[in-house]
Each structure stands twice: as C-alpha cells, then as structure tokens.
C-alpha cells in the first residue's frame, strides 16, 4: 500500500507543478521519479505485473532515459529492469 500512496502523491505533485507552470525539466524529473516509484510498486505485485514493468520501461525510453541514466537501472536505488530480457 505504501508504494501505491507514493505513486498517487507523486501524480498529485506533477499535476500541481503543471498547474503552476513549473519548468519542463523539473516536471520531467518528477516523471522519472514517478516511474521509479511505480516500478517498485510493480515489483511488490510479483510476476503477474511483468506487463506493467514493460510499459514502465517503454515510458522511460520515451522520456529519453537509457540503460545507464534510467531510474529503473539502479541509478536511483531502483532495481534493474528485467524488461530488456523479455523483449
């Protein structure tokens, strides 16, 4: 439940930042943190959440993250993505 609350809180922060017209780089940073939190949540859900992890990886790639700069790659204390191995 803690992971779900973290994701919802991050979404609320992103919405507030958009309404306040915060700079795009700040919002993108929040989006990367959101992906990291969502990743941790999906890991707690177990193997049945693999589709969610693949979707998260695709979102990260769309944001311009790579295997070394990814919040899902370990740079931000998140586990390494298994999505690369199942494509």
Backbone bond lengths (Angstrom), bond angles and torsions (degrees), N, CA, C in turn:
res aa  C-N    CA-C-N  psi(-1)  N-CA   C-N-CA  omega(-1)  CA-C   N-CA-C  phi
1 X - - - 1.442 - - 1.529 112.06 -
2 X 1.324 116.19 -32.20 1.462 120.95 179.97 1.530 110.61 -60.84
3 X 1.329 116.82 -40.97 1.459 120.35 -179.61 1.523 110.97 -64.71
4 X 1.326 116.67 -41.13 1.468 120.59 178.97 1.522 110.79 -63.11
5 X 1.317 116.69 -41.74 1.470 120.16 178.24 1.529 111.26 -64.10
6 X 1.327 116.71 -38.66 1.466 120.23 179.11 1.531 110.55 -63.69
7 X 1.325 116.55 -41.32 1.470 120.92 179.06 1.526 110.00 -64.41
8 X 1.315 117.40 -45.34 1.468 120.85 -179.62 1.525 110.80 -64.18
9 X 1.330 117.01 -42.27 1.472 120.22 178.39 1.523 110.52 -62.58
10 X 1.316 117.04 -40.47 1.470 120.31 179.49 1.526 110.14 -65.64
11 X 1.327 117.88 -40.98 1.466 120.96 177.14 1.525 110.65 -60.32
12 X 1.334 116.55 -41.61 1.468 120.19 177.75 1.528 111.33 -62.47
13 X 1.345 116.44 -40.93 1.467 120.30 178.13 1.526 111.23 -63.19
14 X 1.328 115.77 -42.95 1.473 120.11 179.94 1.526 110.17 -62.88
15 X 1.317 116.63 -42.74 1.466 120.28 178.62 1.531 110.60 -61.81
16 X 1.316 116.67 -43.57 1.475 120.37 178.89 1.528 110.77 -63.70
17 X 1.320 116.87 -39.02 1.467 120.96 178.78 1.527 110.71 -64.53
18 X 1.333 116.71 -41.04 1.465 120.22 178.72 1.525 110.11 -64.09
19 X 1.334 117.23 -43.67 1.461 121.04 179.96 1.528 111.39 -64.51
20 X 1.328 116.77 -33.27 1.462 121.67 179.08 1.525 111.78 -84.16
21 X 1.329 116.39 0.43 1.464 122.94 -179.45 1.530 111.75 55.70
22 X 1.319 114.70 46.33 1.469 120.90 176.02 1.528 108.89 -64.29
23 X 1.325 117.96 157.24 1.467 120.59 178.56 1.536 111.53 -59.99
24 X 1.307 114.55 142.39 1.468 121.07 -178.02 1.528 112.51 -54.13
25 X 1.336 120.47 -43.57 1.470 118.87 -179.96 1.535 112.93 -58.82
26 X 1.326 117.71 -35.16 1.472 119.95 177.45 1.527 111.02 -66.16
27 X 1.325 115.31 -40.93 1.470 119.68 179.55 1.523 110.05 -67.27
28 X 1.324 117.20 -41.17 1.463 120.00 178.28 1.527 110.97 -62.62
29 X 1.315 117.37 -38.00 1.458 120.37 176.10 1.524 110.68 -61.40
30 X 1.327 116.68 -42.49 1.465 120.41 177.30 1.525 111.05 -63.50
31 X 1.330 116.74 -37.16 1.466 119.96 177.63 1.527 111.12 -63.84
32 X 1.327 116.82 -40.53 1.465 119.77 177.57 1.526 110.47 -63.55
33 X 1.341 116.64 -41.02 1.464 119.90 177.27 1.528 110.68 -64.58
34 X 1.321 116.01 -37.39 1.469 120.57 176.74 1.527 110.19 -60.66
35 X 1.322 117.03 -44.02 1.459 119.95 178.87 1.523 111.12 -61.53
36 X 1.309 116.60 -39.99 1.453 120.82 178.87 1.526 111.29 -63.06
37 X 1.331 115.85 -44.37 1.464 119.83 178.61 1.526 111.22 -66.25
38 X 1.325 116.45 -40.96 1.463 119.92 178.07 1.523 110.77 -63.86
39 X 1.332 116.29 -36.00 1.464 120.84 177.74 1.528 110.29 -61.17
40 X 1.331 116.04 -48.21 1.471 119.49 179.10 1.522 111.09 -59.59
41 X 1.325 116.52 -39.02 1.458 120.75 178.58 1.527 109.57 -63.55
42 X 1.323 116.87 -45.01 1.465 119.86 -178.59 1.529 111.23 -64.16
43 X 1.328 116.50 -34.14 1.464 118.65 178.48 1.530 111.98 -65.40
44 X 1.307 117.25 -35.59 1.468 120.49 177.98 1.522 111.05 -67.83
45 X 1.326 116.68 -24.04 1.461 120.81 -179.79 1.522 112.21 -77.70
46 X 1.323 117.51 -16.00 1.458 121.04 175.70 1.514 113.71 88.92
47 X 1.341 115.60 -166.03 1.463 121.86 -174.08 1.532 113.99 -60.37
48 X 1.319 117.41 -28.04 1.466 118.86 -178.57 1.531 112.34 -68.39
49 X 1.314 118.02 -9.40 1.466 121.74 179.79 1.525 112.36 -97.63
50 X 1.316 118.04 15.97 1.464 120.84 -177.79 1.524 111.53 -60.76
51 X 1.308 118.43 -36.63 1.464 120.56 178.79 1.526 110.26 -63.30
52 X 1.316 117.04 -37.06 1.471 120.53 177.40 1.521 110.27 -65.26
53 X 1.324 117.60 -40.17 1.458 120.45 -179.91 1.531 110.91 -67.06
54 X 1.313 117.48 -37.08 1.468 120.71 176.71 1.528 109.22 -64.53
55 X 1.331 117.08 -43.23 1.463 120.79 178.32 1.522 111.12 -63.15
56 X 1.319 117.37 -39.67 1.463 121.05 177.88 1.519 111.07 -63.08
57 X 1.313 116.26 -41.82 1.466 120.34 178.33 1.524 110.79 -62.46
58 X 1.308 117.10 -41.03 1.466 120.72 178.82 1.533 110.81 -65.37
59 X 1.324 116.24 -38.89 1.469 119.42 176.63 1.517 110.51 -61.92
60 X 1.305 116.13 -43.21 1.456 120.32 179.46 1.528 110.89 -61.27
61 X 1.312 116.05 -44.35 1.467 119.87 178.66 1.527 110.98 -62.19
62 X 1.334 116.60 -37.73 1.459 120.41 178.14 1.523 111.37 -65.53
63 X 1.330 116.85 -30.29 1.468 120.73 176.83 1.520 111.88 -77.06
64 X 1.325 116.78 -7.22 1.450 120.12 178.44 1.506 113.86 96.70
65 X 1.327 116.94 6.97 1.461 120.52 177.67 1.510 109.65 -73.99
66 X 1.298 115.71 152.85 1.447 119.87 177.30 1.502 110.01 -125.29
67 X 1.298 116.47 -174.07 1.453 119.80 -177.21 1.515 112.52 -64.38
68 X 1.342 118.63 -26.40 1.457 120.53 -179.71 1.510 113.46 -94.60
69 X 1.336 119.03 -25.60 1.457 120.95 -176.87 1.520 112.75 -102.65
70 X 1.284 117.04 3.39 1.448 123.01 -174.55 1.522 113.24 -72.89
71 X 1.350 117.12 136.27 1.450 117.86 170.77 1.524 110.80 -67.17
72 X 1.314 116.11 -13.88 1.456 120.34 178.20 1.524 111.77 -92.31
73 X 1.332 116.61 -3.97 1.461 118.97 -175.70 1.510 113.45 -96.66
74 X 1.315 117.26 -3.54 1.448 119.40 178.93 1.505 113.75 115.22
75 X 1.324 118.32 -13.26 1.456 120.86 -178.87 1.524 112.42 -63.42
76 X 1.317 117.74 -25.43 1.456 121.59 -178.51 1.523 110.80 -119.90
77 X 1.292 116.14 36.23 1.462 123.38 176.74 1.522 113.19 65.59
78 X 1.317 118.16 19.03 1.457 121.15 174.09 1.523 108.18 -97.20
79 X 1.308 117.53 153.68 1.462 119.73 -178.92 1.517 112.53 -69.07
80 X 1.316 115.42 156.80 1.463 121.44 177.95 1.521 109.10 -66.91
81 X 1.310 114.79 139.19 1.451 120.80 -176.90 1.520 112.93 -72.46
82 X 1.345 117.62 127.50 1.466 119.67 174.15 1.519 111.62 -81.57
83 X 1.330 117.79 -5.70 1.460 120.37 -174.98 1.520 111.89 -59.36
84 X 1.320 117.74 -33.48 1.463 119.95 179.95 1.516 111.43 -62.49
85 X 1.303 117.72 -31.78 1.446 120.57 -176.55 1.516 113.87 -82.63
86 X 1.354 117.93 -11.52 1.466 118.90 -178.23 1.519 112.93 -108.44
87 X 1.316 117.44 0.16 1.478 118.79 -179.22 1.491 111.50 -73.03
